[in-house]
Amino acid sequence: MRSLRGERLSAEYQKAVYEVISTTLKDRTPNIKGIVSVTGADVSPDLKSAKIYVSVLAKSREEEKATFDELCAHAGFIRHELAHMMRSRTVPELRFIRDESLAYGDKIDRIIKELEEKEEGEGKA
């Protein structure tokens, strides 16, 4: 069971990581393409490590993979920026985990729309 402090810290890190990615990192590297969403953060109780859940939506799978790889490569830079933003004694080591839930939801929405359109087409015929 997570403590209230742990949940609060996780939420703060989620917001801060998103801010660094969407401003500083996007300006620094042109290889980040598409929409990057930080969907969650899980900071360990000892504050030494954090899992950051990231979803990337881009034009192609290759762009999504390249963007995610770029985020992983710049984990140290993001941690450095967090050290300036957060008022805590330690900043955890960041480990990015790919979150496919947004892409999965988009796929399900498209399937439902196709089924509805197909049903409407059959109803008119």
Chimera marker file (.cmm) of the C-alpha trace (Angstrom):
<marker_set name="trace">
<marker id="1" x="0.000" y="0.000" z="0.000" r="1" g="1" b="0" radius="0.5"/>
<marker id="2" x="1.359" y="3.372" z="-0.997" r="1" g="1" b="0" radius="0.5"/>
<marker id="3" x="1.534" y="6.258" z="1.409" r="1" g="1" b="0" radius="0.5"/>
<marker id="4" x="-0.166" y="9.572" z="0.799" r="1" g="1" b="0" radius="0.5"/>
<marker id="5" x="3.244" y="11.219" z="0.518" r="1" g="1" b="0" radius="0.5"/>
<marker id="6" x="4.328" y="8.694" z="-2.117" r="1" g="1" b="0" radius="0.5"/>
<marker id="7" x="1.197" y="9.305" z="-4.174" r="1" g="1" b="0" radius="0.5"/>
<marker id="8" x="1.631" y="13.060" z="-3.936" r="1" g="1" b="0" radius="0.5"/>
<marker id="9" x="5.294" y="12.845" z="-4.967" r="1" g="1" b="0" radius="0.5"/>
<marker id="10" x="4.421" y="10.591" z="-7.899" r="1" g="1" b="0" radius="0.5"/>
<marker id="11" x="1.823" y="13.088" z="-9.118" r="1" g="1" b="0" radius="0.5"/>
<marker id="12" x="4.306" y="15.960" z="-8.787" r="1" g="1" b="0" radius="0.5"/>
<marker id="13" x="6.987" y="14.068" z="-10.702" r="1" g="1" b="0" radius="0.5"/>
<marker id="14" x="4.478" y="13.188" z="-13.419" r="1" g="1" b="0" radius="0.5"/>
<marker id="15" x="3.644" y="16.883" z="-13.928" r="1" g="1" b="0" radius="0.5"/>
<marker id="16" x="7.264" y="18.008" z="-13.731" r="1" g="1" b="0" radius="0.5"/>
<marker id="17" x="8.557" y="15.377" z="-16.179" r="1" g="1" b="0" radius="0.5"/>
<marker id="18" x="5.825" y="16.315" z="-18.659" r="1" g="1" b="0" radius="0.5"/>
<marker id="19" x="6.771" y="19.991" z="-18.332" r="1" g="1" b="0" radius="0.5"/>
<marker id="20" x="10.465" y="19.271" z="-18.980" r="1" g="1" b="0" radius="0.5"/>
<marker id="21" x="9.686" y="17.071" z="-21.989" r="1" g="1" b="0" radius="0.5"/>
<marker id="22" x="7.184" y="19.459" z="-23.557" r="1" g="1" b="0" radius="0.5"/>
<marker id="23" x="9.309" y="22.586" z="-23.153" r="1" g="1" b="0" radius="0.5"/>
<marker id="24" x="13.032" y="22.222" z="-22.545" r="1" g="1" b="0" radius="0.5"/>
<marker id="25" x="13.655" y="18.838" z="-24.175" r="1" g="1" b="0" radius="0.5"/>
<marker id="26" x="11.482" y="19.477" z="-27.251" r="1" g="1" b="0" radius="0.5"/>
<marker id="27" x="13.414" y="22.706" z="-27.847" r="1" g="1" b="0" radius="0.5"/>
<marker id="28" x="16.747" y="20.981" z="-27.315" r="1" g="1" b="0" radius="0.5"/>
<marker id="29" x="16.289" y="17.988" z="-29.607" r="1" g="1" b="0" radius="0.5"/>
<marker id="30" x="14.361" y="17.892" z="-32.884" r="1" g="1" b="0" radius="0.5"/>
<marker id="31" x="14.033" y="14.085" z="-32.734" r="1" g="1" b="0" radius="0.5"/>
<marker id="32" x="10.992" y="14.209" z="-30.456" r="1" g="1" b="0" radius="0.5"/>
<marker id="33" x="8.013" y="14.022" z="-32.784" r="1" g="1" b="0" radius="0.5"/>
<marker id="34" x="4.334" y="13.474" z="-32.249" r="1" g="1" b="0" radius="0.5"/>
<marker id="35" x="2.389" y="13.809" z="-29.043" r="1" g="1" b="0" radius="0.5"/>
<marker id="36" x="4.154" y="12.744" z="-25.862" r="1" g="1" b="0" radius="0.5"/>
<marker id="37" x="1.986" y="12.145" z="-22.792" r="1" g="1" b="0" radius="0.5"/>
<marker id="38" x="3.247" y="11.253" z="-19.354" r="1" g="1" b="0" radius="0.5"/>
<marker id="39" x="0.479" y="8.944" z="-18.186" r="1" g="1" b="0" radius="0.5"/>
<marker id="40" x="1.869" y="8.089" z="-14.776" r="1" g="1" b="0" radius="0.5"/>
<marker id="41" x="4.777" y="8.037" z="-12.387" r="1" g="1" b="0" radius="0.5"/>
<marker id="42" x="5.710" y="5.627" z="-9.642" r="1" g="1" b="0" radius="0.5"/>
<marker id="43" x="8.360" y="6.877" z="-7.239" r="1" g="1" b="0" radius="0.5"/>
<marker id="44" x="9.950" y="4.307" z="-4.962" r="1" g="1" b="0" radius="0.5"/>
<marker id="45" x="9.557" y="4.844" z="-1.194" r="1" g="1" b="0" radius="0.5"/>
<marker id="46" x="13.287" y="5.537" z="-0.786" r="1" g="1" b="0" radius="0.5"/>
<marker id="47" x="13.152" y="8.165" z="-3.605" r="1" g="1" b="0" radius="0.5"/>
<marker id="48" x="16.069" y="6.560" z="-5.422" r="1" g="1" b="0" radius="0.5"/>
<marker id="49" x="14.204" y="5.488" z="-8.544" r="1" g="1" b="0" radius="0.5"/>
<marker id="50" x="11.064" y="6.341" z="-10.440" r="1" g="1" b="0" radius="0.5"/>
<marker id="51" x="9.168" y="4.631" z="-13.212" r="1" g="1" b="0" radius="0.5"/>
<marker id="52" x="7.742" y="7.149" z="-15.661" r="1" g="1" b="0" radius="0.5"/>
<marker id="53" x="4.969" y="5.837" z="-17.906" r="1" g="1" b="0" radius="0.5"/>
<marker id="54" x="4.996" y="7.529" z="-21.308" r="1" g="1" b="0" radius="0.5"/>
<marker id="55" x="2.666" y="7.255" z="-24.283" r="1" g="1" b="0" radius="0.5"/>
<marker id="56" x="3.781" y="8.481" z="-27.703" r="1" g="1" b="0" radius="0.5"/>
<marker id="57" x="1.418" y="9.070" z="-30.617" r="1" g="1" b="0" radius="0.5"/>
<marker id="58" x="3.155" y="9.796" z="-33.922" r="1" g="1" b="0" radius="0.5"/>
<marker id="59" x="2.577" y="9.311" z="-37.651" r="1" g="1" b="0" radius="0.5"/>
<marker id="60" x="4.344" y="5.959" z="-37.743" r="1" g="1" b="0" radius="0.5"/>
<marker id="61" x="5.605" y="3.244" z="-35.429" r="1" g="1" b="0" radius="0.5"/>
<marker id="62" x="9.176" y="4.178" z="-36.351" r="1" g="1" b="0" radius="0.5"/>
<marker id="63" x="8.663" y="7.783" z="-35.190" r="1" g="1" b="0" radius="0.5"/>
<marker id="64" x="7.061" y="6.566" z="-31.969" r="1" g="1" b="0" radius="0.5"/>
<marker id="65" x="10.000" y="4.249" z="-31.274" r="1" g="1" b="0" radius="0.5"/>
<marker id="66" x="12.553" y="6.940" z="-32.148" r="1" g="1" b="0" radius="0.5"/>
<marker id="67" x="10.849" y="9.444" z="-29.846" r="1" g="1" b="0" radius="0.5"/>
<marker id="68" x="10.670" y="6.945" z="-26.980" r="1" g="1" b="0" radius="0.5"/>
<marker id="69" x="14.337" y="6.013" z="-27.489" r="1" g="1" b="0" radius="0.5"/>
<marker id="70" x="15.225" y="9.719" z="-27.449" r="1" g="1" b="0" radius="0.5"/>
<marker id="71" x="13.417" y="10.152" z="-24.122" r="1" g="1" b="0" radius="0.5"/>
<marker id="72" x="15.303" y="7.210" z="-22.662" r="1" g="1" b="0" radius="0.5"/>
<marker id="73" x="18.602" y="8.608" z="-23.934" r="1" g="1" b="0" radius="0.5"/>
<marker id="74" x="17.890" y="11.981" z="-22.285" r="1" g="1" b="0" radius="0.5"/>
<marker id="75" x="16.793" y="10.567" z="-18.904" r="1" g="1" b="0" radius="0.5"/>
<marker id="76" x="19.856" y="12.098" z="-17.244" r="1" g="1" b="0" radius="0.5"/>
<marker id="77" x="19.116" y="15.529" z="-18.703" r="1" g="1" b="0" radius="0.5"/>
<marker id="78" x="15.482" y="15.314" z="-17.563" r="1" g="1" b="0" radius="0.5"/>
<marker id="79" x="16.651" y="14.325" z="-14.077" r="1" g="1" b="0" radius="0.5"/>
<marker id="80" x="19.044" y="17.284" z="-14.040" r="1" g="1" b="0" radius="0.5"/>
<marker id="81" x="16.199" y="19.655" z="-14.985" r="1" g="1" b="0" radius="0.5"/>
<marker id="82" x="13.999" y="18.129" z="-12.278" r="1" g="1" b="0" radius="0.5"/>
<marker id="83" x="16.714" y="18.846" z="-9.719" r="1" g="1" b="0" radius="0.5"/>
<marker id="84" x="16.325" y="22.547" z="-10.511" r="1" g="1" b="0" radius="0.5"/>
<marker id="85" x="12.513" y="22.437" z="-10.426" r="1" g="1" b="0" radius="0.5"/>
<marker id="86" x="11.734" y="20.212" z="-7.447" r="1" g="1" b="0" radius="0.5"/>
<marker id="87" x="12.465" y="21.182" z="-3.893" r="1" g="1" b="0" radius="0.5"/>
<marker id="88" x="13.636" y="17.846" z="-2.586" r="1" g="1" b="0" radius="0.5"/>
<marker id="89" x="16.896" y="16.527" z="-1.264" r="1" g="1" b="0" radius="0.5"/>
<marker id="90" x="17.210" y="13.807" z="-3.877" r="1" g="1" b="0" radius="0.5"/>
<marker id="91" x="15.897" y="13.361" z="-7.397" r="1" g="1" b="0" radius="0.5"/>
<marker id="92" x="15.225" y="9.752" z="-8.341" r="1" g="1" b="0" radius="0.5"/>
<marker id="93" x="16.842" y="7.959" z="-11.239" r="1" g="1" b="0" radius="0.5"/>
<marker id="94" x="14.275" y="7.907" z="-14.054" r="1" g="1" b="0" radius="0.5"/>
<marker id="95" x="13.268" y="4.787" z="-15.950" r="1" g="1" b="0" radius="0.5"/>
<marker id="96" x="10.843" y="5.295" z="-18.813" r="1" g="1" b="0" radius="0.5"/>
<marker id="97" x="8.224" y="2.647" z="-19.530" r="1" g="1" b="0" radius="0.5"/>
<marker id="98" x="6.164" y="2.689" z="-22.683" r="1" g="1" b="0" radius="0.5"/>
<marker id="99" x="2.414" y="2.937" z="-22.064" r="1" g="1" b="0" radius="0.5"/>
<marker id="100" x="0.333" y="1.662" z="-24.968" r="1" g="1" b="0" radius="0.5"/>
<marker id="101" x="-3.071" y="2.391" z="-23.409" r="1" g="1" b="0" radius="0.5"/>
<marker id="102" x="-3.765" y="5.539" z="-25.490" r="1" g="1" b="0" radius="0.5"/>
<marker id="103" x="-2.921" y="3.783" z="-28.754" r="1" g="1" b="0" radius="0.5"/>
<marker id="104" x="-5.042" y="0.799" z="-27.719" r="1" g="1" b="0" radius="0.5"/>
<marker id="105" x="-7.977" y="3.100" z="-26.889" r="1" g="1" b="0" radius="0.5"/>
<marker id="106" x="-7.632" y="4.833" z="-30.257" r="1" g="1" b="0" radius="0.5"/>
<marker id="107" x="-7.667" y="1.457" z="-32.024" r="1" g="1" b="0" radius="0.5"/>
<marker id="108" x="-10.830" y="0.392" z="-30.177" r="1" g="1" b="0" radius="0.5"/>
<marker id="109" x="-12.522" y="3.720" z="-31.070" r="1" g="1" b="0" radius="0.5"/>
<marker id="110" x="-11.737" y="3.196" z="-34.762" r="1" g="1" b="0" radius="0.5"/>
<marker id="111" x="-13.131" y="-0.341" z="-34.691" r="1" g="1" b="0" radius="0.5"/>
<marker id="112" x="-16.350" y="0.829" z="-33.033" r="1" g="1" b="0" radius="0.5"/>
<marker id="113" x="-16.782" y="3.622" z="-35.597" r="1" g="1" b="0" radius="0.5"/>
<marker id="114" x="-16.251" y="1.167" z="-38.467" r="1" g="1" b="0" radius="0.5"/>
<marker id="115" x="-18.838" y="-1.201" z="-36.992" r="1" g="1" b="0" radius="0.5"/>
<marker id="116" x="-21.351" y="1.631" z="-36.519" r="1" g="1" b="0" radius="0.5"/>
<marker id="117" x="-20.828" y="2.842" z="-40.101" r="1" g="1" b="0" radius="0.5"/>
<marker id="118" x="-21.203" y="-0.700" z="-41.395" r="1" g="1" b="0" radius="0.5"/>
<marker id="119" x="-24.405" y="-1.168" z="-39.369" r="1" g="1" b="0" radius="0.5"/>
<marker id="120" x="-25.852" y="2.120" z="-40.672" r="1" g="1" b="0" radius="0.5"/>
<marker id="121" x="-25.012" y="1.120" z="-44.245" r="1" g="1" b="0" radius="0.5"/>
<marker id="122" x="-26.765" y="-2.213" z="-43.865" r="1" g="1" b="0" radius="0.5"/>
<marker id="123" x="-29.800" y="-0.554" z="-42.248" r="1" g="1" b="0" radius="0.5"/>
<marker id="124" x="-30.324" y="1.718" z="-45.281" r="1" g="1" b="0" radius="0.5"/>
<marker id="125" x="-30.027" y="-1.085" z="-47.823" r="1" g="1" b="0" radius="0.5"/>
<link id1="1" id2="2" r="1" g="1" b="0" radius="0.2"/>
<link id1="2" id2="3" r="1" g="1" b="0" radius="0.2"/>
<link id1="3" id2="4" r="1" g="1" b="0" radius="0.2"/>
<link id1="4" id2="5" r="1" g="1" b="0" radius="0.2"/>
<link id1="5" id2="6" r="1" g="1" b="0" radius="0.2"/>
<link id1="6" id2="7" r="1" g="1" b="0" radius="0.2"/>
<link id1="7" id2="8" r="1" g="1" b="0" radius="0.2"/>
<link id1="8" id2="9" r="1" g="1" b="0" radius="0.2"/>
<link id1="9" id2="10" r="1" g="1" b="0" radius="0.2"/>
<link id1="10" id2="11" r="1" g="1" b="0" radius="0.2"/>
<link id1="11" id2="12" r="1" g="1" b="0" radius="0.2"/>
<link id1="12" id2="13" r="1" g="1" b="0" radius="0.2"/>
<link id1="13" id2="14" r="1" g="1" b="0" radius="0.2"/>
<link id1="14" id2="15" r="1" g="1" b="0" radius="0.2"/>
<link id1="15" id2="16" r="1" g="1" b="0" radius="0.2"/>
<link id1="16" id2="17" r="1" g="1" b="0" radius="0.2"/>
<link id1="17" id2="18" r="1" g="1" b="0" radius="0.2"/>
<link id1="18" id2="19" r="1" g="1" b="0" radius="0.2"/>
<link id1="19" id2="20" r="1" g="1" b="0" radius="0.2"/>
<link id1="20" id2="21" r="1" g="1" b="0" radius="0.2"/>
<link id1="21" id2="22" r="1" g="1" b="0" radius="0.2"/>
<link id1="22" id2="23" r="1" g="1" b="0" radius="0.2"/>
<link id1="23" id2="24" r="1" g="1" b="0" radius="0.2"/>
<link id1="24" id2="25" r="1" g="1" b="0" radius="0.2"/>
<link id1="25" id2="26" r="1" g="1" b="0" radius="0.2"/>
<link id1="26" id2="27" r="1" g="1" b="0" radius="0.2"/>
<link id1="27" id2="28" r="1" g="1" b="0" radius="0.2"/>
<link id1="28" id2="29" r="1" g="1" b="0" radius="0.2"/>
<link id1="29" id2="30" r="1" g="1" b="0" radius="0.2"/>
<link id1="30" id2="31" r="1" g="1" b="0" radius="0.2"/>
<link id1="31" id2="32" r="1" g="1" b="0" radius="0.2"/>
<link id1="32" id2="33" r="1" g="1" b="0" radius="0.2"/>
<link id1="33" id2="34" r="1" g="1" b="0" radius="0.2"/>
<link id1="34" id2="35" r="1" g="1" b="0" radius="0.2"/>
<link id1="35" id2="36" r="1" g="1" b="0" radius="0.2"/>
<link id1="36" id2="37" r="1" g="1" b="0" radius="0.2"/>
<link id1="37" id2="38" r="1" g="1" b="0" radius="0.2"/>
<link id1="38" id2="39" r="1" g="1" b="0" radius="0.2"/>
<link id1="39" id2="40" r="1" g="1" b="0" radius="0.2"/>
<link id1="40" id2="41" r="1" g="1" b="0" radius="0.2"/>
<link id1="41" id2="42" r="1" g="1" b="0" radius="0.2"/>
<link id1="42" id2="43" r="1" g="1" b="0" radius="0.2"/>
<link id1="43" id2="44" r="1" g="1" b="0" radius="0.2"/>
<link id1="44" id2="45" r="1" g="1" b="0" radius="0.2"/>
<link id1="45" id2="46" r="1" g="1" b="0" radius="0.2"/>
<link id1="46" id2="47" r="1" g="1" b="0" radius="0.2"/>
<link id1="47" id2="48" r="1" g="1" b="0" radius="0.2"/>
<link id1="48" id2="49" r="1" g="1" b="0" radius="0.2"/>
<link id1="49" id2="50" r="1" g="1" b="0" radius="0.2"/>
<link id1="50" id2="51" r="1" g="1" b="0" radius="0.2"/>
<link id1="51" id2="52" r="1" g="1" b="0" radius="0.2"/>
<link id1="52" id2="53" r="1" g="1" b="0" radius="0.2"/>
<link id1="53" id2="54" r="1" g="1" b="0" radius="0.2"/>
<link id1="54" id2="55" r="1" g="1" b="0" radius="0.2"/>
<link id1="55" id2="56" r="1" g="1" b="0" radius="0.2"/>
<link id1="56" id2="57" r="1" g="1" b="0" radius="0.2"/>
<link id1="57" id2="58" r="1" g="1" b="0" radius="0.2"/>
<link id1="58" id2="59" r="1" g="1" b="0" radius="0.2"/>
<link id1="59" id2="60" r="1" g="1" b="0" radius="0.2"/>
<link id1="60" id2="61" r="1" g="1" b="0" radius="0.2"/>
<link id1="61" id2="62" r="1" g="1" b="0" radius="0.2"/>
<link id1="62" id2="63" r="1" g="1" b="0" radius="0.2"/>
<link id1="63" id2="64" r="1" g="1" b="0" radius="0.2"/>
<link id1="64" id2="65" r="1" g="1" b="0" radius="0.2"/>
<link id1="65" id2="66" r="1" g="1" b="0" radius="0.2"/>
<link id1="66" id2="67" r="1" g="1" b="0" radius="0.2"/>
<link id1="67" id2="68" r="1" g="1" b="0" radius="0.2"/>
<link id1="68" id2="69" r="1" g="1" b="0" radius="0.2"/>
<link id1="69" id2="70" r="1" g="1" b="0" radius="0.2"/>
<link id1="70" id2="71" r="1" g="1" b="0" radius="0.2"/>
<link id1="71" id2="72" r="1" g="1" b="0" radius="0.2"/>
<link id1="72" id2="73" r="1" g="1" b="0" radius="0.2"/>
<link id1="73" id2="74" r="1" g="1" b="0" radius="0.2"/>
<link id1="74" id2="75" r="1" g="1" b="0" radius="0.2"/>
<link id1="75" id2="76" r="1" g="1" b="0" radius="0.2"/>
<link id1="76" id2="77" r="1" g="1" b="0" radius="0.2"/>
<link id1="77" id2="78" r="1" g="1" b="0" radius="0.2"/>
<link id1="78" id2="79" r="1" g="1" b="0" radius="0.2"/>
<link id1="79" id2="80" r="1" g="1" b="0" radius="0.2"/>
<link id1="80" id2="81" r="1" g="1" b="0" radius="0.2"/>
<link id1="81" id2="82" r="1" g="1" b="0" radius="0.2"/>
<link id1="82" id2="83" r="1" g="1" b="0" radius="0.2"/>
<link id1="83" id2="84" r="1" g="1" b="0" radius="0.2"/>
<link id1="84" id2="85" r="1" g="1" b="0" radius="0.2"/>
<link id1="85" id2="86" r="1" g="1" b="0" radius="0.2"/>
<link id1="86" id2="87" r="1" g="1" b="0" radius="0.2"/>
<link id1="87" id2="88" r="1" g="1" b="0" radius="0.2"/>
<link id1="88" id2="89" r="1" g="1" b="0" radius="0.2"/>
<link id1="89" id2="90" r="1" g="1" b="0" radius="0.2"/>
<link id1="90" id2="91" r="1" g="1" b="0" radius="0.2"/>
<link id1="91" id2="92" r="1" g="1" b="0" radius="0.2"/>
<link id1="92" id2="93" r="1" g="1" b="0" radius="0.2"/>
<link id1="93" id2="94" r="1" g="1" b="0" radius="0.2"/>
<link id1="94" id2="95" r="1" g="1" b="0" radius="0.2"/>
<link id1="95" id2="96" r="1" g="1" b="0" radius="0.2"/>
<link id1="96" id2="97" r="1" g="1" b="0" radius="0.2"/>
<link id1="97" id2="98" r="1" g="1" b="0" radius="0.2"/>
<link id1="98" id2="99" r="1" g="1" b="0" radius="0.2"/>
<link id1="99" id2="100" r="1" g="1" b="0" radius="0.2"/>
<link id1="100" id2="101" r="1" g="1" b="0" radius="0.2"/>
<link id1="101" id2="102" r="1" g="1" b="0" radius="0.2"/>
<link id1="102" id2="103" r="1" g="1" b="0" radius="0.2"/>
<link id1="103" id2="104" r="1" g="1" b="0" radius="0.2"/>
<link id1="104" id2="105" r="1" g="1" b="0" radius="0.2"/>
<link id1="105" id2="106" r="1" g="1" b="0" radius="0.2"/>
<link id1="106" id2="107" r="1" g="1" b="0" radius="0.2"/>
<link id1="107" id2="108" r="1" g="1" b="0" radius="0.2"/>
<link id1="108" id2="109" r="1" g="1" b="0" radius="0.2"/>
<link id1="109" id2="110" r="1" g="1" b="0" radius="0.2"/>
<link id1="110" id2="111" r="1" g="1" b="0" radius="0.2"/>
<link id1="111" id2="112" r="1" g="1" b="0" radius="0.2"/>
<link id1="112" id2="113" r="1" g="1" b="0" radius="0.2"/>
<link id1="113" id2="114" r="1" g="1" b="0" radius="0.2"/>
<link id1="114" id2="115" r="1" g="1" b="0" radius="0.2"/>
<link id1="115" id2="116" r="1" g="1" b="0" radius="0.2"/>
<link id1="116" id2="117" r="1" g="1" b="0" radius="0.2"/>
<link id1="117" id2="118" r="1" g="1" b="0" radius="0.2"/>
<link id1="118" id2="119" r="1" g="1" b="0" radius="0.2"/>
<link id1="119" id2="120" r="1" g="1" b="0" radius="0.2"/>
<link id1="120" id2="121" r="1" g="1" b="0" radius="0.2"/>
<link id1="121" id2="122" r="1" g="1" b="0" radius="0.2"/>
<link id1="122" id2="123" r="1" g="1" b="0" radius="0.2"/>
<link id1="123" id2="124" r="1" g="1" b="0" radius="0.2"/>
<link id1="124" id2="125" r="1" g="1" b="0" radius="0.2"/>
</marker_set>
